Amino acid sequence: MKNVTVRLYFVNLSLLSAVFLLASLPAWAQFSISGTINDADGGVLPGAAVTVESTYKGTFADANGAFRLTNLKPGTTQLRISLLGYEPVLKTVELNQDAQITVSLTKTVVVVDEVVVSATRANQKSAIAYTNVSGKELTKQNLGQDIPLLLNFTPSLVTTSDAGAGVGYTGFRIRGSDATRVNVTVNGIPYNDAESQGTFWVNMPDIASSVSSIQIQRGVGTSTNGAGAFGASVNVQTNSLERNPYGEVDVSGGSFNTLKTTVKAGSGLLSNHFVVDARLSRIVSDGYIDRASSNLKSFYLSGGWYGKKSFVRLNVFSGMEKTYQAWDGVPESLLKTNRTYNAYTYENEVDNYQQDHYQLISSHELSKNWRLNASLHYTKGRGYYEQFRANNRLSDYGLPNVVIGDSTISRTDLIRRRWLDNDFYGAVFSLDYNSFGKLTANIGGGWNQYTGKHFGEVIWARFASTSDIRHRYYNNDATKTDFNLYGKAYYQFSSKLNAFVDLQVRTVGYSFLGFDNQLRNVQQDDNLSFFNPKAGITYALNDRSSVYASFGVGHREPNRNDYTQSTPASRPKAERLNDWEAGYKLQSQRMAFSANLYYMKYKNELVLTGQINDVGAQNRVNVPNSYRAGIELEAGTVLAKNLRWNVNATFSQNKVKAFTEFLDDYDTGEQHVNRYTNTDIAFAPNTIVGSQLLYTPVKGLELGLLSKYVGKQYMDNTSSENRKLDAYFVNDLRFIYTVKPKGMNEIAFSLLLNNVLGELYESNGYTYSYIAEGKTVTENFYYPQAGRNFLAGVRIRF
């Protein structure tokens, strides 16, 4: 099977090379279309997008509203002209000679939701690498798996699932950066957990069914609210305005008793002003790993008022998750004999959490040139994870030993719950300026505060000592305040040259229970200030191609454990990233191609070394010099009338210049030190390839071969071959058949055959080593992913 995998991988690489070669070939055609885009009053509309329907060909109007498309084939050509805030226009042009046209766009009758996120999203002038994923594309894959799996085929992205089947705890890395380094916003509102800085998609089950678009910005990206983007930003926009009433029922199921049920409805635009959208979802799955079950419930409710110049929308959505824990992974010794092994056997070893979101989003046109977007938000999270603990010390739970006659009992079996009860609230805004000429600009920012109540309870013990029912054995509250302001501007120097500058100031205040220099628990505070400048240029070589370059700075504060498990003396420093990006883009009728070079240089990157600090914790420490450098290639091409291919590849090097490893030596009671130079950063594969080969033999039927190759990954920073994840190559088959019966919008039947070649692979893991009896012992744990499995579904939209 491995030989088959390698052969298929190289076949895909050969095809990929062929596509990139084709991108450099000229497209000989005979005619051109040029023209001007105006508004209803005759003013020009720079930045309007002009695309040739059913092709990759497109361009943008310059500062004078002018555009030009060349190398067009003779015959009927249909253009689509669009601009945010204006009704799109379809224009048919008969080409038997060069054509000159003028197109007028009229303002939309009501404001569209997209204006709210426009300030924080990248565009063709941003000089950074980004990928837009539409709600339509998400729907094709949305059969119960979480958003990380739905985004699996975007560039530089690697996914993982604790339960092995894509339901429950899932995550991704982008350019080797984990969830704590990827900034996520929902409608421009921060989503990352303020303390751990991670993103837990399981807390928003089936949010994909309420998403209209997602933008992934790789690298530092544009200024955003929330935690600093250190590897990428993911900007999620939920439902956009649906003008017509609708109803939808989605039912899907498959392997591991997976079942997803979703019901959606919307009022459409009532009285030309009001709209209501609603969704109710439930997802259950047994998981691939033993007992790694998930029971996920969620709803989404949104109501809005829309006017010609303003809108206000209230979003209320909630998720409840109950997942059986599969956090410990599978020991290496069991991978060949019991890949679905789960160390937890207690019947209620579950994570049980609910998260409620309230978003009040508004946009107001102050004048022709100025628009104000402002949002208030509140998130309430509460829940616990329950664990059976064998033979734990009573003293660890603040309980005295139990004395029975001459016997003293100092240890007991018990069941504990560790709780998190948190509140997150604040406001974000942007003030947008458009001169409808050479200058567009944004001023924005946000103020957000998080309060977290961390506490633990013993709910049962074999020997209860002096404890009461639900004995509380620790409390650890924290408050974190995040404030930022940014300003950015785009200026069109000429019809070919555009530049942008983006300046952000961010402050963080954190109050928490930590240790002082006498190892006593005391409340501590830390206050940090960051300045994150960015700048870039874009130059149009012609109407088909452009080049760009940018530089950006990002900072990121330590997370909760870095603070609470250290003293002020041993506390790590904030991380800094200098990010250089440069790229080339080409669009023709049959092909779109881009190449992006990046060099991300880190100062004080936080990594695990095994070193024990002054409070006895193996916290992360700063390494002074590390980097990620690579090239990202993307291509989409029409191979034949009914055959399309979208493919991307990332080739990179990800290095720590000097790394020191600390191993516990149980023979001496000390720590042994190993020093390394120029080692690979953990979980940063040097090669990632994604491919979607799509065939439409007849109207309404799409067949897809979806392939993903991920190179080997090391589980720590030593580049040790005995501490790695092997490379893997996974192929899926997707079938979608859509019909449009009379009196109904559509019925879509979907079948997704995952991992059709039965690849045995692990997408995540962890490792630790120690010295005992004079030998170095390494213990590896892995998260195996499911072999052949399927999902099938039907979606009915009225």
SEGU-635919 format. One record per residue (C-alpha): residue in three letters; x, y, z. Coordinates in steps of 0.02 Angstrom, whole numbers, plus 32768, in hexadecimal, padded with zeros to 4 digits. Each point is the difference from the previous one (the first is absolute). Layout:
residues N
ALAXYZ
...
This chain:
residues 798
MET800080008000
LYS808F80788027
ASN80487FE47F51
VAL7F5680267FB3
THR7FF7809D8069
VAL80AB803B7FCA
ARG7FD97FE07F49
LEU7F5B805F800A
TYR8057808E8059
PHE808080127F75
VAL7F777FF37F7C
ASN7FA980938052
LEU80A48060800C
SER801F7FE07F47
LEU7F5380407FD4
LEU801D80958073
SER80A280287FA5
ALA7FA47FF77F5A
VAL7F7E807D803B
PHE80858079803D
LEU80597FEE7F59
LEU7F5F80267FA3
ALA7FED809D8069
SER8098804A7FAB
LEU7FC07FE27F50
PRO7FAC808E7FA1
ALA7F467FF17FD9
TRP7FF180327F4A
ALA7F5B80587FE2
GLN7FC180847F8B
PHE7F9E80898056
SER7FF680708098
ILE7F7A80578066
SER802380A68055
GLY7F8D80798055
THR7FCE80678096
ILE7F997FD7809B
ASN7F91808D8040
ASP7F7C80168084
ALA7F50803D7FDD
ASP803780B68015
GLY808D7FEE7F83
GLY808D7FF6807F
VAL80887F7E7FE1
LEU800B7F618069
PRO80B47FCB801B
GLY801B7F508041
ALA7F687FB57FAA
ALA80207F4A7FD2
VAL7FEA7FCF7F49
THR80017F447FE0
VAL7FDB7F957F68
GLU7F7A7F838032
SER80317F478006
THR80BA802A7FF2
TYR808F80378072
LYS801480A27F9E
GLY7FE580A1805F
THR804180AB802F
PHE7FD6809A8068
ALA7FD480B27FD0
ASP808E807B8021
ALA7FF780A8805A
ASN7FA680497F68
GLY7F817F737FFA
ALA80537FBC7F62
PHE80237F4A7FD9
ARG80457F997F71
LEU7FF67F457FD9
THR806B7FBA7F74
ASN801C7F587FAA
LEU7F467FD77FF5
LYS7FBC7F817F86
PRO7F8380387F7C
GLY7F477FDF801E
THR7F898023808F
THR8055803980A0
GLN7FA0801F80A1
LEU804D8077807F
ARG7FD1800E80B7
ILE802180AB804E
SER7FF3800E80BD
LEU80308073808F
LEU7FD67FF780B8
GLY7F6380668021
TYR7FC57FFC7F4B
GLU7F8E7F8B7FA0
PRO80687F8D7F90
VAL7FE6800D7F44
LEU800D7F7A7F7A
LYS803480497F58
THR80017F9C7F5E
VAL807D80367F7B
GLU800A7FB87F4F
LEU80B87FFC7FD2
ASN802D800B7F49
GLN80718095801E
ASP804880618093
ALA7F718042806A
GLN7FE9809E8067
ILE7F7680048083
THR7FC080698091
VAL7FA87FAE8093
SER7F9A80598085
LEU7FE57FB080AA
THR7F7280308073
LYS800B7FFD80BD
THR7FAD7F6E8056
VAL7F5380238042
VAL803B7FCE80AD
VAL80AC7FF6804F
VAL80567F567FF2
ASP804F7FA58094
GLU80AA7FF57FAC
VAL802880B68027
VAL801B7FD280B7
VAL80937F8C7FDF
SER804A80607F6D
ALA807680638070
THR80527F638046
ARG80037F987F61
ALA80897FFE7F7F
ASN7FDD80337F4D
GLN805C80077F5A
LYS80658096803F
SER80397FB280A5
ALA80A37FB07FC1
ILE7FEA7F67806F
ALA7FD17F4A7FE3
TYR7F497FD98020
THR7F797F857FCD
ASN7F4480207FF9
VAL7F8B7F6D801D
SER7F4A801C7FD7
GLY7F6C7FB8805C
LYS7FD87F9E7F62
GLU80A97FA98006
LEU7FEA7FD880BA
THR7F557FB47FDD
LYS804E7F807F8B
GLN80637FB48090
ASN7F8980258090
LEU7FC17F53802D
GLY8026800780BA
GLN80BB801F800D
ASP8042809F8050
ILE8042809D7FAC
PRO80B87FCA8006
LEU7FD37F6A7F94
LEU7F98806C7F8B
LEU809880707FE2
ASN80787F6E7FEA
PHE802880237F49
THR803580B58015
PRO80BA802A7FF4
SER807D7FDB808C
LEU7F7A7FB58071
VAL800A7F5B8061
THR7F6B7FBC8061
THR7FED7F898092
SER7F747FAE8062
ASP800F7FB680AF
ALA7F747F837FDE
GLY804A7FD97F55
ALA7F6280217F9A
GLY7FF480BE7FF8
VAL7F7780148083
GLY8020804280B0
TYR80A8804B802A
THR805080337F5A
GLY8084807E7FD1
PHE8078803C7F7B
ARG80AC80487FE9
ILE802980817F7B
ARG80B6800F7FC9
GLY80267F908096
SER7FB0807B807B
ASP7F827FB38078
ALA7F5780448037
THR804B80718085
ARG805D805E7F77
VAL7F6E800E7F87
ASN7F8D8095801C
VAL7F487FD67FE8
THR7F7480807FF5
VAL7F457FE77FE3
ASN7FB380987FAC
GLY809B80618033
ILE7FEB7FCE80B8
PRO808C7F9E8056
TYR7FE17F47801B
ASN80A77FBB8044
ASP7FFB7FD580B8
ALA804C80988054
GLU806D7F9D807A
SER80387F627FA4
GLN7FF3805D7F59
GLY7FC17F5F7FAF
THR7F687FEA7F91
PHE7F837F7A802F
TRP7F8F7FE27F6B
VAL7FA37F798063
ASN7FAF808E8063
MET7FAB803E7F60
PRO7FB77F5F7FB8
ASP7FC8800D7F4B
ILE802980B97FF6
ALA802F7FDA7F4B
SER7F457FF37FD8
SER7FEF80B8802F
VAL809B80417FA6
SER7FFB80667F60
SER80BD800D7FE9
ILE80A97FE28053
GLN80A280597FD9
ILE80A77FB48033
GLN8093807A8005
ARG80A87FAB800F
GLY808D80548060
VAL7FE7809E8065
GLY7F7080367F90
THR7F9D80A18015
SER7FDA805180A7
THR7F797FA0805D
ASN7FAC800080A8
GLY802D7F818085
ALA809F7F9C801C
GLY809580297F91
ALA800A7F9C7F5E
PHE80A37FA28003
GLY7FE57F817F76
ALA7F5C80307FAF
SER7F5780538016
VAL7F577FAE7FE0
ASN7F7080797FE7
VAL7F547FB08007
GLN7F65805A7FC3
THR7F587FB5802F
ASN7F5F80127F9E
SER7FF7808E7F84
LEU7F5C80507FCD
GLU7F877F857FAC
ARG7F7F80677FA1
ASN7F887F707FE0
PRO7FAF7F8D8081
TYR80497F51800B
GLY7FFB7F5E8060
GLU80827F778003
VAL80127F538049
ASP80A97FA78002
VAL80117F4C8039
SER80A37F9E7FF2
GLY804F7F698051
GLY80837F7C7FEA
SER808B7F9D8052
PHE80157FF880BD
ASN7F4480218016
THR801980B47FCC
LEU7F5D805F7FE7
LYS7FE680B87FDA
THR7F5580537FFB
THR7FEC80B87FD4
VAL7F6380677FE7
LYS800E80B37FBD
ALA7F8180867FD4
GLY7FFD80B67FD1
SER7F7980827FEA
GLY8051805A7F6F
LEU7FF580BD7FFE
LEU7F5A80318050
SER7FB880AC7FD6
ASN80A880237FAB
HIS8051801380AC
PHE7FF27F6B8076
VAL804E7F547FFA
VAL80077F688072
ASP80717F667FEA
ALA80027F66806E
ARG805A7F58800B
LEU7FF37F698073
SER80847F767FF8
ARG80307F5D8052
ILE809A7F957FDB
VAL80287F598052
SER808E7F887FDF
ASP80537F6C8056
GLY80AA80357FBA
TYR80867F927FB7
ILE805E7FF280A5
ASP7FAF7F928086
ARG7F7B805D8064
ALA803080A77FAD
SER7F4A802D7FEC
SER7FB780AD7FDF
ASN7F5480468022
LEU7FF980B17FBA
LYS7F6A80767FFD
SER7FF680B27FC1
PHE7F8D80897FC4
TYR801480A37FA0
LEU7F81808C8004
SER801680A77FA9
GLY7F8D80937FE7
GLY8026809F7FA3
TRP7FC080A77FC3
TYR8044803D7F5A
GLY7FF580AD7FB6
LYS804C80547F69
LYS809080478066
SER80007F9C80A2
PHE7FDD7F57804B
VAL7FF97FB280AD
ARG80097F44801B
LEU7FF67F9B80A1
ASN804F7F537FFA
VAL7FE27F84808C
PHE80507F557FEF
SER802D7F778079
GLY80577F588005
MET7FF97F72807D
GLU80827F777FF4
LYS80147F5E805F
THR80977F9F7FC5
TYR80507F66804B
GLN80B78029801B
ALA80807FBD7F84
TRP8087807A8033
ASP80887F858030
GLY801C7FB37F55
VAL803C7F507FD7
PRO80A97FC18040
GLU807A7FD57F76
SER80077F4C803C
LEU7F477FE97FD6
LEU7FFA80547F56
LYS80137F5E7F9E
THR7F8A7F98806B
ASN7F7D80778047
ARG7FF680A67FA2
THR7F5B802E8051
TYR80407FED80B3
ASN7FC1807C8082
ALA80507FFF80AC
TYR7F6280488050
THR7F7F7F7F8036
TYR7F99805B8085
GLU7F4F800E7FBB
ASN7FF180BD8016
GLU80B080377FCF
VAL7FB480917FA0
ASP801880B57FD2
ASN7F5B805C8019
TYR7FF980B67FCB
GLN7F8680837FC1
GLN802C80A37FAB
ASP7F81808A7FD8
HIS802680927F8B
TYR7FA680A67FF0
GLN803480797F75
LEU7FAF80A87FDB
ILE804780387F59
SER7FDE80A57FAA
SER803980657F6B
HIS7FD680B47FD7
GLU8028806B7F68
LEU803380A98045
SER801A804E7F54
LYS802C7FCB7F50
ASN80B57FE78035
TRP7FF27FC780B6
ARG7FB47F658051
LEU7FFF7FCD80B8
ASN7FF67F498033
ALA7FE97FDB80B9
SER7FDD7F5E805E
LEU7FDF7FCE80B3
HIS801A7F4C8038
TYR7FEF7F8D8096
THR80317F498010
LYS7FD27F938094
GLY805B7F5B8017
ARG7FE77F81808A
GLY80267F498019
TYR80787F7E8040
TYR805F7F647FD6
GLU7FEA7F698072
GLN80897F838027
PHE80177F628065
ARG80A78009805B
ALA804E7F65804C
ASN8066800380A0
ASN801580BE800D
ARG80488053809A
LEU7F7D804A8075
SER807780908021
ASP7FF780337F48
TYR7F4A802A801F
GLY8019805C80A5
LEU7FC37F6C8066
PRO80517FB3809B
ASN802F7F498006
VAL7F7D7F85803C
VAL80317FA680A1
ILE7FA67F5D8028
GLY80477FAB8098
ASP80B87FE27FE0
SER7FED801E7F44
THR801D80A47FA9
ILE7FB580187F53
SER805680877F9B
ARG7FC17FD17F52
THR7F567FDD7FB4
ASP7FA37FE27F5D
LEU7F9280937FD8
ILE7F9A80587F79
ARG802080B87FE2
ARG7FB980897F94
ARG806780927FC4
TRP7F9280947FD7
LEU8010809C7F96
ASP7F7C80888010
ASN802E80957F94
ASP7FBC80A27FB8
PHE8046805B7F69
TYR7FB980A77FC8
GLY8031809E7FA6
ALA7FEF806B7F65
VAL8054800D7F57
PHE7FF280877F7C
SER8043803F7F5B
LEU7FEE80A97FAB
ASP80157FE77F45
TYR802D80877F81
ASN7FF27FF17F44
SER802C80957F94
PHE7FC47FA37F64
GLY80A8802F7FBA
LYS80AF7FD68035
LEU7FEA7FEF80BD
THR7FA27F87806F
ALA80207FF680BA
ASN7FC27FB280A2
ILE8010802E80B7
GLY7FC97F788077
GLY801C7FA2809F
GLY7FAF7FAE8094
TRP7FF77FEF80BC
ASN7FDF7F538048
GLN80027FBA80AF
TYR80037F4C803B
THR7FDD7FBE80AE
GLY80207F488023
LYS7FD37F9D809A
HIS80667F61800B
PHE7FD57F87808B
GLY80027F478027
GLU7F8B7F8F8061
VAL800B7F508045
ILE7F557FB17FE1
TRP802B7F528042
ALA808E7FAE8060
ARG80197F518041
PHE8048804D809E
ALA7FB180AC8010
SER8062803E8099
THR7FB080A2803E
SER7FBB80347F57
ASP7F4E80387FE1
ILE7F987FD87F66
ARG805280557F69
HIS8097802D8067
ARG805580947FAA
TYR80BC7FE78005
TYR803E80957F9C
ASN7FC980AB7FC0
ASN806080647F80
ASP7FAB80997FB5
ALA8049806C7F77
THR7FD880A17FA5
LYS804880337F58
THR7FE580A37FA3
ASP802F80167F49
PHE7FFD80AA7FA9
ASN8039802B7F50
LEU7FF9808D7F83
TYR80337FF47F4A
GLY8006806F7F69
LYS80217FCA7F4E
ALA7FFD80527F57
TYR800A7FC97F4A
TYR803E807C7F7F
GLN7FFE7FEB7F43
PHE809B805B7FC1
SER7FDD7FD37F4C
SER7F957F897F9B
LYS80817F798024
LEU804A802980AB
ASN7FA57FF480A5
ALA8046800880B2
PHE7FBA7FE480AE
VAL8036802680B1
ASP7FB27FB2809B
LEU802B803680B2
GLN7FBC7FAE809D
VAL801A802280BA
ARG7FC77F788077
THR80047FF980BF
VAL7FE07F69806E
GLY7FDF7FFF80BC
TYR7FF87F59805B
SER7FDB7FDE80B8
PHE80117F4D803C
LEU802F7F8E8091
GLY80B77FCF7FF0
PHE809A7FE38069
ASP8072807D8053
ASN80BA7FE6801D
GLN7FDA7FA380A3
LEU7F907F877FA0
ARG7F6380438052
ASN7F6080137F9B
VAL7FDE80BA7FEB
GLN7F9B806A7F88
GLN8070804A7F7A
ASP7FF0807D7F73
ASP805780177F5B
ASN7FEB808D7F83
LEU80437FFB7F4F
SER800080797F6E
PHE80217FD37F4A
PHE801980637F60
ASN7FDB7F9E7F62
PRO802A805D7F5D
LYS7FE17FB87F53
ALA801C80437F50
GLY7FFE7FBF7F4F
ILE7FF680277F47
THR7FA67FB17F6C
TYR8032801D7F4B
ALA7F967FCB7F6B
LEU806E7FBC7F75
ASN7F6A7FFB7F8C
ASP7F477FD4800A
ARG802E7F49801B
SER808980058083
SER804580608094
VAL808A7FF88082
TYR8000803780B5
ALA806F800A809A
SER7FDE802880B7
PHE804D800680AC
GLY7FA57FEF80A4
VAL80237FF280BA
GLY7F9A7F99807B
HIS800A7FE580BC
ARG7FB07F7F806F
GLU7FF87FF980BE
PRO801E7F608065
ASN7F667F978026
ARG7FAF7FD080A5
ASN80727F708030
ASP809B80667FD7
TYR7FC7807D8083
THR7FB17F978088
GLN80897F7B8005
SER8091807A8016
THR803E808E806D
PRO802180B27FC4
ALA80B77FCE7FF4
SER7FE27F677F91
ARG7F6D80437F9E
PRO80217FF67F43
LYS8004809A7F90
ALA7F85802B7F77
GLU80277FBE7F52
ARG8026806C7F68
LEU7FEF7FD77F48
ASN8047805B7F69
ASP7FA67FC37F65
TRP803D801E7F4E
GLU7F8B7FCE7F71
ALA8011800F7F43
GLY7F987FB77F76
TYR7FC67FF47F4D
LYS7F4D7FE97FC0
LEU7FC17FD47F53
GLN7F4F7FEE7FBD
SER7FCB7FC77F54
GLN7F607FB77FB9
ARG80337F4D8027
MET807480178093
ALA8023805D80A2
PHE80AD7FEE804B
SER805D804C8094
ALA80A77FEA8054
ASN8024804980AC
LEU80AA80048053
TYR8008801B80BC
TYR808580128085
MET7FC1800780B3
LYS808A8027807C
TYR7FD77FE980B8
LYS804F804C8099
ASN7FDD7FAD80A8
GLU7F8E7F7A7FB6
LEU7FB77F97808D
VAL80257F457FF9
LEU80047F6D8077
THR80AE7FC88031
GLY7FDD7F918098
GLN805A807A8074
ILE7FBA800980B0
ASN7FEA80B3803B
ASP8008804980AE
VAL7F517FC3802F
GLY801D7F4F7FC2
ALA7FA080137F5C
GLN803C7FCF7F53
ASN7FC680A17FB1
ARG802680427F54
VAL809B806C7FEF
ASN803980817F82
VAL80787FCF7F77
PRO805880997FBA
ASN80087FD47F48
SER7F8C7F987F92
TYR7FAE80137F57
ARG7F857FBB7F81
ALA802680197F47
GLY7FAA7FBA7F68
ILE7FA180117F5F
GLU7F457FE77FEA
LEU7FC17FD37F52
GLU7F4A80027FCB
ALA7FAF7FDB7F59
GLY7F537FE87FBE
THR7FE87FC97F4D
VAL7F7A7FC67F86
LEU804D7F627FB9
ALA7F687FDD7F93
LYS7F4F80417FEE
ASN7FC27F9A8095
LEU80A37FE4805C
ARG804D8079807C
TRP80977FEE8071
ASN802A80688099
VAL80A97FD8804C
ASN8077804E807D
ALA80A97FD58047
THR806F8044808A
PHE80BA7FDC800A
SER805680468099
GLN808B7FFB8080
ASN7FD5801E80B6
LYS8096800B8073
VAL8038802580B2
LYS80B180427FF5
ALA80347FBF80AD
PHE7F997F8C806D
THR80267FBB80AE
GLU7FA47F64803C
PHE7FEE7FD380B8
LEU7FE07F4B8032
ASP7FD27FC680AE
ASP80877F89803F
TYR7FAD7F8B807C
ASP80A97FB3802A
THR804780A38044
GLY7F6680698023
GLU804680897F90
GLN7FDC80367F4D
HIS806F7FCC7F6F
VAL802380837F79
ASN800C7FE07F44
ARG802B808D7F88
TYR7FCB80087F49
THR8016807A7F71
ASN7F9480257F68
THR7F777F83802A
ASP7F507FF77FB8
ILE7F738058805C
ALA7F857F828047
PHE7F647FDB7F99
ALA803B80657F6A
PRO80057F8D7F67
ASN807180377F72
THR7F837FC97F7B
ILE7F4380137FF8
VAL7F9D7FDF7F60
GLY7F44800F7FE9
SER7F9E7FD37F64
GLN7F4B80047FC5
LEU7FDE7FB17F57
LEU7F4B80257FD3
TYR7F9F7FB17F70
THR7F5080307FC8
PRO7FC87F7B7F82
VAL7F4C803D7FFA
LYS7FA280958042
GLY7FE77FF580BC
LEU807F7F76801F
GLU80AE80248045
LEU80837F7B8022
GLY809A80308064
LEU80A57FAE802A
LEU8044805A809A
SER80B57FDE802E
LYS8071803A808D
TYR80B87FDD801B
VAL8057803580A1
GLY80BB7FE38017
LYS804E7FBB809D
GLN7FF38066809F
TYR806C7FFB809B
MET7FA67FFF80A8
ASP808680678057
ASN808A80757FCC
THR808F7F827FFE
SER7FE47FBD7F4E
SER800B7F508049
GLU7FC67F7A7F88
ASN7FB77F9B8091
ARG7F8E80908031
LYS7FA180277F62
LEU7F5D7FEE7FA0
ASP80177FA67F5C
ALA7FCE80527F5D
TYR7F537FD37FC2
PHE7F9A800D7F61
VAL7F427FF7800D
ASN7F827FF97F71
ASP7F45801F800D
LEU7F777FED7F7E
ARG7F6C80777FFF
PHE7F5E7FF07F9E
ILE7F7E808C7FFB
TYR7F607FF57F9B
THR7F8D80977FFE
VAL7F51800B7FB7
LYS7F8880937FFD
PRO7F4D7FBD8004
LYS7F7080727FDA
GLY7FC780628097
MET80A37FE2805C
ASN80A980568002
GLU80687F617FF7
ILE80227F538043
ALA80B67FCD8011
PHE803D7F4E8021
SER80B37FEE803F
LEU80747F6D801D
LEU80AD8015804A
LEU80747F698001
ASN8091802C8072
ASN80AC7FB27FF8
VAL7FCF7F897F74
LEU80AD7FB27FFA
GLY7FFC7FD780B9
GLU809B8063802F
LEU80377FDD80B3
TYR803B80A78042
GLU800F806F8098
SER7FE380BB7FF3
ASN8038803480AE
GLY805C7FC18098
TYR80758029808F
THR80A07FBB8048
TYR80698004809C
SER80A77FB3802C
TYR805E7FDB80A0
ILE80987FA4803F
ALA7FEF7F63806A
GLU807F7F788026
GLY807F805A7F96
LYS7F937FFF7F63
THR7F9B80857FA7
VAL7F4B7FC97FF4
THR7F8980537F85
GLU7F447FEB800D
ASN7F9680387F6C
PHE7F4480137FF9
TYR7F9D80167F60
TYR7F5480327FC2
PRO7FD37F837F77
GLN7F8280367F7D
ALA7F777F937FB9
GLY801D7F887F71
ARG7F7C7FEA7F79
ASN7F5E80528035
PHE7F6D805B7FB2
LEU7F8180898017
ALA7F6180157F9A
GLY7F7B80858006
VAL7F6C80557FB1
ARG7FDD80BA8003
ILE7F5380427FD4
ARG7FED80BB7FE7
PHE7F5780517FE6
